[in-house]
Amino acid sequence: MRISDEQLKKVLDQTGISNQLQEIEVDLAQREQDRPLIRQVTKDVINMPDREELVAELKRRVEAGEYNPTGEEIADIMIRRNIADRMQ
C-alpha cells in the first residue's frame, strides 16, 4: 500500500508533528546563522588571558602601588557586577 503525500500531511497535521518539524527547521536555520558568531566567540575566549594571569598581574600592581582606581571606577564595577548577578 502506498501512502500519498496528502495522507502523510494529514497525519502529521493531526498529530502536531508537522508543527514540530517546522520548529526544528527554524532552529537548524538559526544555528547556521549563529555559526560565525560562535566561531568568533570561541576564538576570542581562547585568546583571553587566564584568570590566574589576570589575578597575578593585579596583585603585582597593588603591591607596587600602581593600582589606584577612582571611586567612580569602583562604583562602576559594583554596578556592573550587580547587573550581571541579576541576569543569572
Order of alpha helices (4+ residues) and beta strands (2+ residues): alpha-alpha-alpha-alpha
